[in-house]
């Protein structure tokens, strides 16, 4: 079972998303999304290669979708590590520049 590592950038992204959801849609919605993120991380522990690859973002980069958000992660099977790099709004233009300096 791989180790799940959430970078500071991804943790900050998640906190910002949950705060925004709480403000705009209420505590119930924010708690629902917190659960969605938690379940995705649980799934990545047992099925780390389940997300589609995104080679344009870098080697070993995959994504998980919690609509409308995209969880960008790197799965390194040789190291047994899933590193959650960023969580972004899927409606924005996601490029490798978003990940630069955030590994």
Buried (B, 14 or more C-beta within 10 A) or exposed (E): EBEBEBBEBBEEBBEEBBEEBBEEEEEEEBEEBBEBBEEBBEEBEEEBEEBEEBEEBBEBBBBBEBEEBBBBBBBBEEEEBBBBBBBBEEEEEBEEEBBEEEE
